Amino acid sequence: MRRVFGITGWKNSGKTTLTEKLVAELVRRGWKVSTVKHAHHDFDIDKPGADSFRHRQAGATEVAVVSGRRWALMHELRGEDEPTLDTILSRLGSSDIVLVEGYKREAHKKIETRRLEAKDRTPLAAGDPNIVAIAADFAADGQGLPVFDLDDVKSIADFVEGVSGLKR
């Protein structure tokens, strides 16, 4: 069974910053962590002119770039539907936990991030029973859910360990 915990929220609500800090804290505690980041926009991890970019431009569906330090696999959808989160999770190597940033509508446990400066501050928790906590940079009404300060990463990590069943 793969342990999955999500970080969700509106644009500019602090998802990426919290994910980054949670990864660092959980790794510091000795856990092997993987992440999945959902992007709503067109993105590219490759650079024009790079050999791998040229392979994709020529029509390759998958291009693996491998070195002695890391490897990456890029898959061009070329008309295919976006893969489901489950499909992506099934392609990941082993880890103690996968932190998933985004994927608001998926059915895994999540913490909702809220920031005063976010354009949309409509609470998501009221409509999503999979949101199990709130992390905010202001005094937020958790409507019965635990509320954490967005910067209290140690307490959030304790919570994530508990609800995800991470035990030593």
Secondary structure, 3 states (H helix, E strand, C coil): CCCEEEEECCCCCCHHHHHHHHHHHHHHCCCCEEEEECCCCCCCCCCCCCHHHHHHHCCCCEEEEECCCCEEEEECCCCCCCCCHHHHHHHCCCCCEEEEECCCCCCCCEEEEECCCCCCCCCCHHHCCCEEEEEECCCCCCCCCCEEECCCHHHHHHHHHHHHCCCC
